[in-house]
Amino acid sequence: MLFSEDIQHEFIKRIETIVINGEIGYIDAVLVACDEYDIEPVIGAKFLTQPIKEKLEAEGREYNMFPKNTSKLPI
């Protein structure tokens, strides 16, 4: 395990604090927290909670970072 459980909780709290205090979204907040804790974003992603992952997904959809769902026929 890269982080102790206490450090993992601090990492998550730091992300939430950055979002609340700054005017940046979750995507940027995760990158800032990873930079502060000197870890790669791929490693930091393993420590994210489900609610933060859902917020990241919603933010990514808002910025059109996911492919469009094309389950309909183009008629």
Buried (B, 14 or more C-beta within 10 A) or exposed (E): EEBEEEEBEBBBEBBBEBBEEEEEBBBBBBBBBBEEBEBEEEEBBEBBEEEBEEBBEEBBEEEEEEEEEEEEEEE
